[in-house]
Amino acid sequence: EIVSPDDETYDKFDFYWRHDVTEVLVADPAQRNVRCWRRGADRFEPALRSDLLDVAMDDVTGEIT
C-alpha cells in the first residue's frame, strides 16, 4: 500500500485480514518510510522486518531518496 492524501490504507486492514494476508507493507512518501505489519493472533501488528521479503524495514527506508 502507498499512503496518499485522504488515504484509506489502514481501513483496508480488515479486508486483508479476512483474506488471510500474512503481511502488509505500507509506504508513506510524506514520512519517507516503509512499515511492515504482520498477521498476529487477532490483528496486524507492527514488525521490524518482512519475513516474506527477508528485509528489515530500516534498510528499505534507508534506500529512499
N, C-alpha and C positions, 0 to 999 in steps of 0.2 A: 504494500500500500504506500502511496505517496500522499502526504498531507498537503492540502491546498486550502485557500481561504474558504470559509463556510463548509469545511470538510466534515464528513461523517465517518471517517476511518474507524474510530473506536466504537461507534454504534454498530459496525458490521461484525464485531467480535462474536456476538450471539449467533449470527449466521454461520460463521466459520466453526464455532463450537458444535453446532448441530450437524455440520457436515464433516466432523471428525478431523479437522485440520490440526496438524501437530504443532506447527509454528507459524507465527505471523511476523514479518519484518515490516517495520514502519519507518520510512524515510521522511524526514522533515527538513525540507530545504531552508526554511526560515531559521531553524535552530541549527542547521548544518550538522545533523546527526542521524544515525540509524539505530533503532532499538529493536530488540528481539523479544517476542512474547511467546512463551512455551506453554503448551497444554498442561495444566495441573490437575488436581483431583476434581475440582468443580468450577474452574475458571482459568483463563490465561494468566500466567504470571511472568513478570519481567525476568529475562535471562541475560547473562553477560555474553553469551556466545550462542551461535546457531549450531546445533548438532547436525542438522541436515546439510548445511554448507561447510561445516567444520572450520568456522572462522569466528574470531572474537569481534564483538560489535565495536570495541575501541579501535581495532585495526581497520575496520571498514570506515568508521567515522574519520579516522586519521588520514584516509586517502581522499576525502572530499576536498576539492579545491575550488 
